[in-house]
């Protein structure tokens, strides 16, 4: 072997993954939609009640505030100044009319420019306000209390000066003399009206809410009924019925789910058909070596000479070897097809060192077949992500294929190199055999396909199918060409090239356990 170095093998650590079964509470789509509808509704309901209460109080205040405004305006018109003294023209019947109210208590108070009492209820407080009192005639409102009762008060200031006095005529403007007029009432009528408004709004909600819940429940049941119908249609199918589901009979929102399900059914149907063909082909392929073994064993039983018995046993051994090879490759293909990153996570390896370790396992086979077996290692490390077991299977099948179809005294070379421009790691296996014609290169990756007249009749036709399956799992590309280094026109040879993507940010140490 050319340029082949020994590499100490290390035992592969076992990393069993524990399967933890977690109990999950199955969620109800009906319940989730109902929750998302009812929870906001129940949260908004008390908020709407609070808003209704505030609005009802505002509505209830408006007519009664207007009545207070009218009362304080009329009362202010009865206040005047006579000979420097503030007087009112209120009569006792007028006072009784002002206080006349069957529900609330009405209070009023008139004070002079210096806060002196003029008329009304002395228990009313003077307003404490930052508003400008120098705008007589403007009615303002405040909330206060009289005799421990909450009251609503309207007040205004009255300018006691005459329209034009002597000082104004002389151009001397004196500050106004303002009397304060207040009229207030308790809040019983307002509270009653506000309560009536709230009752008129809230009570119907108590009746409407259960009806709304029932309608929501009914609407959800009707809206989700297509899911139940779809479930019944799927459940009524035969186990072997993998035909697409008619997406035209389901709502638009469920159509993506049905299309995805149809896609899965299509892929499952294709997979089952492929497996059936594979089983049929495997059974057919097994017939030949098994029939040969049976024939040779029966022939050996009938032979009398040691020479004939020995020859029959040799043929029996060859048939057994062919059957063993076929079974091993069937198992390898099944293992490759069922491999996933979840069951066997990818790890970082140096492709160059990995290939060198695999090549060493085939040195003895190349010596036995009298084939010049070489290895050309890359000058730098080529880190890639891979499943080491599957990558070993890929390279082993390429080497086995090359040794199998290369004549005695021929050569097989495994080469690893990097392409910095494309960011790829290239694995090449070239031989000096008969080569593969361009028209056959797509077919040789099919299961059990063998080129007629290619020799090596004991091949299984599975090796390159395994190579393609593993390459696809590694997102790698496999190409075939003639061997550009071949010098024999009759034996153009083959060059198998597998291109892996280099890791952009490799860890400092790659996995060196390749066995």
VEXKEPA-526496 format. One line per 3 residues: number of its first residue (from 1); their letters; for each residue y, x, z of C-alpha. Coordinates in steps of 0.2 Angstrom, whole numbers, padded with zeros to 4 digits. Layout:
BEGIN
NUM = A = Y:X:Z; ...
//
This chain:
BEGIN
1 = XXX = 0000:0000:0000; 0017:0006:-0004; 0031:0007:0009
4 = XXX = 0022:-0003:0022; 0025:0001:0040; 0015:-0005:0055
7 = XXX = 0023:-0017:0067; 0016:-0021:0085; 0012:-0039:0087
10 = XXX = 0018:-0048:0102; 0010:-0064:0109; 0019:-0080:0105
13 = XXX = 0026:-0088:0121; 0021:-0106:0123; 0036:-0118:0126
16 = XXX = 0028:-0135:0129; 0041:-0149:0128; 0038:-0163:0141
19 = XXX = 0039:-0180:0135; 0049:-0191:0147; 0047:-0210:0144
22 = XXX = 0063:-0218:0149; 0062:-0237:0153; 0076:-0245:0143
25 = XXX = 0083:-0263:0146; 0083:-0271:0129; 0100:-0277:0125
28 = XXX = 0103:-0295:0118; 0115:-0296:0103; 0119:-0314:0108
31 = XXX = 0123:-0309:0126; 0134:-0294:0121; 0144:-0305:0109
34 = XXX = 0145:-0319:0122; 0151:-0306:0135; 0164:-0299:0123
37 = XXX = 0171:-0316:0120; 0170:-0324:0138; 0176:-0309:0148
40 = XXX = 0193:-0308:0139; 0194:-0327:0140; 0191:-0327:0158
43 = XXX = 0203:-0313:0161; 0217:-0321:0151; 0215:-0338:0160
46 = XXX = 0222:-0333:0177; 0236:-0324:0167; 0240:-0340:0157
49 = XXX = 0241:-0350:0174; 0253:-0337:0181; 0264:-0338:0165
52 = XXX = 0263:-0357:0165; 0269:-0357:0183; 0284:-0346:0179
55 = XXX = 0288:-0356:0164; 0286:-0373:0173; 0298:-0367:0187
58 = XXX = 0311:-0362:0174; 0309:-0379:0165; 0310:-0388:0181
61 = XXX = 0326:-0379:0186; 0336:-0382:0170; 0340:-0401:0173
64 = XXX = 0343:-0399:0192; 0354:-0384:0189; 0364:-0394:0176
67 = XXX = 0366:-0408:0189; 0373:-0395:0202; 0384:-0388:0189
70 = XXX = 0392:-0405:0186; 0393:-0409:0204; 0402:-0392:0208
73 = XXX = 0414:-0395:0193; 0419:-0412:0199; 0421:-0407:0217
76 = XXX = 0432:-0392:0211; 0444:-0404:0203; 0447:-0412:0219
79 = XXX = 0454:-0396:0227; 0472:-0392:0226; 0486:-0384:0236
82 = XXX = 0500:-0394:0244; 0515:-0385:0252; 0504:-0370:0254
85 = XXX = 0490:-0379:0262; 0473:-0382:0253; 0468:-0400:0253
88 = XXX = 0454:-0411:0245; 0456:-0428:0238; 0438:-0433:0243
91 = XXX = 0436:-0450:0252; 0421:-0454:0263; 0413:-0465:0249
94 = XXX = 0414:-0450:0238; 0406:-0439:0251; 0392:-0451:0253
97 = XXX = 0389:-0452:0235; 0389:-0433:0233; 0375:-0432:0247
100 = XXX = 0365:-0447:0240; 0348:-0441:0237; 0331:-0449:0241
103 = XXX = 0321:-0433:0241; 0332:-0417:0244; 0346:-0413:0256
106 = XXX = 0363:-0410:0248; 0376:-0398:0255; 0393:-0393:0250
109 = XXX = 0407:-0382:0257; 0425:-0379:0252; 0434:-0363:0259
112 = XXX = 0451:-0357:0257; 0458:-0341:0250; 0455:-0332:0266
115 = XXX = 0438:-0340:0269; 0445:-0353:0281; 0435:-0369:0282
118 = XXX = 0442:-0384:0272; 0428:-0397:0270; 0409:-0399:0270
121 = XXX = 0395:-0391:0279; 0399:-0376:0290; 0381:-0370:0290
124 = XXX = 0382:-0364:0272; 0384:-0346:0269; 0398:-0338:0259
127 = XXX = 0390:-0330:0243; 0387:-0311:0244; 0388:-0306:0225
130 = XXX = 0395:-0292:0215; 0401:-0304:0202; 0420:-0304:0198
133 = XXX = 0428:-0319:0207; 0443:-0317:0197; 0436:-0329:0184
136 = XXX = 0440:-0346:0191; 0431:-0361:0184; 0415:-0352:0180
139 = XXX = 0399:-0359:0189; 0387:-0347:0196; 0370:-0350:0204
142 = XXX = 0361:-0342:0219; 0346:-0345:0230; 0350:-0346:0249
145 = XXX = 0344:-0356:0264; 0353:-0369:0275; 0345:-0374:0292
148 = XXX = 0330:-0364:0288; 0327:-0373:0271; 0327:-0365:0254
151 = XXX = 0341:-0371:0244; 0348:-0369:0226; 0367:-0367:0227
154 = XXX = 0380:-0368:0213; 0397:-0361:0216; 0414:-0358:0208
157 = XXX = 0431:-0352:0212; 0447:-0363:0210; 0464:-0356:0206
160 = XXX = 0476:-0364:0218; 0492:-0358:0209; 0502:-0369:0198
163 = XXX = 0501:-0366:0179; 0518:-0357:0179; 0527:-0353:0195
166 = XXX = 0544:-0346:0198; 0538:-0328:0200; 0529:-0329:0183
169 = XXX = 0545:-0336:0176; 0554:-0321:0183; 0540:-0309:0176
172 = XXX = 0532:-0306:0192; 0513:-0310:0191; 0506:-0312:0209
175 = XXX = 0487:-0311:0212; 0478:-0328:0211; 0474:-0338:0226
178 = XXX = 0456:-0344:0225; 0447:-0357:0234; 0428:-0357:0235
181 = XXX = 0418:-0373:0231; 0399:-0373:0234; 0386:-0387:0231
184 = XXX = 0368:-0384:0236; 0352:-0394:0237; 0334:-0391:0244
187 = XXX = 0320:-0388:0231; 0308:-0402:0234; 0312:-0411:0217
190 = XXX = 0311:-0395:0208; 0294:-0391:0216; 0287:-0408:0212
193 = XXX = 0292:-0407:0194; 0285:-0389:0192; 0269:-0395:0199
196 = XXX = 0268:-0410:0187; 0271:-0398:0173; 0258:-0386:0179
199 = XXX = 0245:-0400:0182; 0249:-0407:0164; 0245:-0390:0157
202 = XXX = 0231:-0383:0168; 0221:-0399:0171; 0217:-0401:0152
205 = XXX = 0211:-0383:0152; 0198:-0387:0166; 0191:-0400:0154
208 = XXX = 0193:-0389:0138; 0185:-0373:0145; 0168:-0380:0147
211 = XXX = 0169:-0388:0130; 0175:-0372:0123; 0161:-0362:0131
214 = XXX = 0148:-0375:0124; 0156:-0373:0106; 0155:-0354:0108
217 = XXX = 0137:-0355:0113; 0133:-0366:0098; 0143:-0356:0086
220 = XXX = 0134:-0340:0091; 0117:-0348:0090; 0121:-0354:0073
223 = XXX = 0129:-0338:0067; 0114:-0328:0073; 0101:-0339:0066
226 = XXX = 0100:-0329:0050; 0093:-0315:0060; 0079:-0326:0067
229 = XXX = 0075:-0332:0050; 0074:-0314:0044; 0063:-0310:0059
232 = XXX = 0051:-0324:0054; 0051:-0319:0036; 0046:-0301:0040
235 = XXX = 0033:-0307:0053; 0025:-0318:0041; 0022:-0304:0029
238 = XXX = 0005:-0297:0026; 0002:-0279:0033; 0001:-0272:0015
241 = XXX = 0016:-0281:0008; 0030:-0268:0006; 0040:-0277:-0007
244 = XXX = 0059:-0278:-0005; 0067:-0291:0005; 0078:-0303:-0004
247 = XXX = 0096:-0298:0002; 0104:-0313:-0007; 0097:-0325:0007
250 = XXX = 0106:-0316:0021; 0124:-0315:0027; 0135:-0301:0020
253 = XXX = 0135:-0293:0037; 0116:-0291:0038; 0115:-0285:0019
256 = XXX = 0117:-0267:0024; 0103:-0268:0036; 0092:-0277:0024
259 = XXX = 0096:-0264:0010; 0092:-0250:0022; 0076:-0259:0027
262 = XXX = 0072:-0261:0008; 0075:-0242:0006; 0063:-0238:0020
265 = XXX = 0050:-0250:0013; 0052:-0242:-0004; 0050:-0224:0003
268 = XXX = 0035:-0230:0014; 0027:-0238:-0001; 0029:-0222:-0011
271 = XXX = 0022:-0212:0004; 0007:-0223:0006; 0004:-0222:-0013
274 = XXX = 0006:-0203:-0013; -0006:-0202:0002; -0019:-0213:-0006
277 = XXX = -0018:-0202:-0022; -0019:-0187:-0011; -0035:-0193:-0002
280 = XXX = -0043:-0198:-0019; -0039:-0181:-0026; -0045:-0172:-0011
283 = XXX = -0061:-0181:-0011; -0063:-0178:-0029; -0059:-0159:-0027
286 = XXX = -0072:-0158:-0012; -0086:-0165:-0023; -0087:-0149:-0033
289 = XXX = -0090:-0136:-0020; -0100:-0148:-0009; -0111:-0153:-0025
292 = XXX = -0113:-0134:-0028; -0118:-0130:-0011; -0131:-0144:-0011
295 = XXX = -0138:-0139:-0028; -0139:-0120:-0023; -0147:-0125:-0006
298 = XXX = -0160:-0136:-0015; -0163:-0122:-0028; -0165:-0109:-0015
301 = XXX = -0178:-0120:-0006; -0188:-0121:-0022; -0187:-0102:-0026
304 = XXX = -0202:-0091:-0022; -0195:-0073:-0026; -0183:-0065:-0014
307 = XXX = -0172:-0060:-0029; -0169:-0078:-0034; -0167:-0084:-0016
310 = XXX = -0154:-0070:-0013; -0145:-0075:-0029; -0145:-0094:-0024
313 = XXX = -0138:-0089:-0007; -0124:-0079:-0015; -0119:-0094:-0025
316 = XXX = -0120:-0105:-0009; -0109:-0093:0000; -0096:-0094:-0014
319 = XXX = -0096:-0113:-0014; -0094:-0112:0005; -0080:-0101:0003
322 = XXX = -0072:-0112:-0010; -0074:-0127:0001; -0067:-0118:0016
325 = XXX = -0052:-0113:0006; -0049:-0130:0000; -0050:-0138:0018
328 = XXX = -0039:-0124:0025; -0026:-0128:0012; -0027:-0147:0014
331 = XXX = -0024:-0144:0033; -0009:-0132:0029; -0002:-0145:0018
334 = XXX = -0004:-0159:0030; 0004:-0148:0044; 0019:-0144:0032
337 = XXX = 0022:-0162:0028; 0022:-0167:0046; 0032:-0153:0053
340 = XXX = 0050:-0157:0059; 0064:-0148:0068; 0061:-0160:0083
343 = XXX = 0043:-0155:0085; 0045:-0136:0081; 0064:-0131:0082
346 = XXX = 0070:-0118:0070; 0074:-0101:0077; 0084:-0086:0071
349 = XXX = 0073:-0072:0063; 0077:-0057:0052; 0069:-0062:0035
352 = XXX = 0066:-0043:0031; 0057:-0039:0047; 0048:-0056:0046
355 = XXX = 0041:-0052:0028; 0036:-0035:0033; 0025:-0042:0047
358 = XXX = 0017:-0054:0036; 0014:-0042:0022; 0004:-0031:0034
361 = XXX = -0009:-0045:0036; -0013:-0045:0017; -0015:-0026:0015
364 = XXX = -0034:-0026:0018; -0036:-0041:0005; -0026:-0031:-0008
367 = XXX = -0037:-0015:-0005; -0053:-0026:-0007; -0046:-0033:-0024
370 = XXX = -0040:-0016:-0029; -0022:-0021:-0032; -0007:-0010:-0029
373 = XXX = 0002:-0020:-0015; 0020:-0015:-0011; 0034:-0020:0000
376 = XXX = 0053:-0017:-0003; 0063:-0020:0013; 0082:-0025:0013
379 = XXX = 0094:-0012:0019; 0102:-0023:0031; 0097:-0037:0043
382 = XXX = 0096:-0055:0035; 0097:-0068:0049; 0091:-0085:0044
385 = XXX = 0085:-0101:0053; 0067:-0105:0051; 0051:-0112:0058
388 = XXX = 0041:-0095:0059; 0024:-0103:0058; 0029:-0113:0042
391 = XXX = 0038:-0098:0035; 0023:-0087:0037; 0013:-0101:0028
394 = XXX = 0025:-0100:0014; 0025:-0082:0011; 0006:-0081:0014
397 = XXX = 0003:-0094:0000; 0014:-0084:-0012; 0005:-0068:-0008
400 = XXX = -0012:-0076:-0010; -0007:-0084:-0026; -0001:-0067:-0033
403 = XXX = -0017:-0058:-0027; -0028:-0072:-0034; -0020:-0072:-0052
406 = XXX = -0017:-0053:-0053; -0031:-0043:-0062; -0039:-0028:-0055
409 = XXX = -0028:-0012:-0055; -0013:-0024:-0056; 0002:-0024:-0044
412 = XXX = 0010:-0036:-0032; 0027:-0033:-0024; 0035:-0042:-0010
415 = XXX = 0054:-0039:-0010; 0068:-0045:0002; 0086:-0043:-0002
418 = XXX = 0103:-0050:0002; 0117:-0057:-0009; 0133:-0056:0000
421 = XXX = 0143:-0065:-0014; 0132:-0081:-0012; 0128:-0079:0006
424 = XXX = 0109:-0080:0002; 0094:-0071:0008; 0082:-0068:-0006
427 = XXX = 0063:-0067:-0004; 0053:-0062:-0020; 0035:-0060:-0024
430 = XXX = 0031:-0053:-0041; 0014:-0049:-0049; 0008:-0042:-0066
433 = XXX = -0004:-0057:-0070; -0004:-0069:-0084; 0012:-0077:-0079
436 = XXX = 0017:-0095:-0080; 0024:-0103:-0096; 0041:-0111:-0094
439 = XXX = 0033:-0128:-0099; 0021:-0127:-0084; 0033:-0121:-0070
442 = XXX = 0038:-0138:-0064; 0020:-0144:-0064; 0012:-0130:-0054
445 = XXX = 0021:-0137:-0038; 0011:-0153:-0039; -0004:-0155:-0029
448 = XXX = -0021:-0150:-0036; -0012:-0145:-0053; -0020:-0129:-0061
451 = XXX = -0015:-0122:-0078; -0030:-0123:-0090; -0037:-0106:-0095
454 = XXX = -0028:-0097:-0081; -0043:-0090:-0074; -0047:-0091:-0055
457 = XXX = -0057:-0107:-0056; -0060:-0107:-0037; -0041:-0110:-0034
460 = XXX = -0037:-0127:-0025; -0021:-0131:-0034; -0012:-0133:-0017
463 = XXX = -0004:-0116:-0013; 0012:-0119:-0022; 0013:-0137:-0017
466 = XXX = 0013:-0130:0001; 0027:-0118:-0004; 0038:-0131:-0011
469 = XXX = 0036:-0143:0004; 0040:-0129:0017; 0055:-0123:0006
472 = XXX = 0062:-0140:0006; 0061:-0141:0025; 0071:-0125:0026
475 = XXX = 0084:-0131:0013; 0078:-0117:0002; 0076:-0116:-0017
478 = XXX = 0061:-0110:-0026; 0062:-0103:-0044; 0049:-0096:-0056
481 = XXX = 0052:-0083:-0070; 0042:-0070:-0079; 0041:-0053:-0070
484 = XXX = 0056:-0043:-0078; 0047:-0026:-0073; 0031:-0030:-0082
487 = XXX = 0027:-0018:-0097; 0012:-0027:-0104; 0016:-0041:-0117
490 = XXX = -0001:-0049:-0113; 0002:-0049:-0095; 0021:-0054:-0092
493 = XXX = 0018:-0058:-0074; 0027:-0070:-0063; 0042:-0068:-0051
496 = XXX = 0043:-0081:-0037; 0060:-0081:-0029; 0064:-0091:-0013
499 = XXX = 0083:-0092:-0008; 0088:-0095:0010; 0105:-0097:0017
502 = XXX = 0111:-0083:0028; 0117:-0088:0045; 0136:-0086:0046
505 = XXX = 0137:-0083:0065; 0120:-0075:0070; 0116:-0071:0088
508 = XXX = 0114:-0053:0093; 0096:-0053:0094; 0084:-0062:0082
511 = XXX = 0066:-0068:0086; 0054:-0054:0084; 0038:-0064:0088
514 = XX = 0031:-0067:0071; 0013:-0071:0075
//
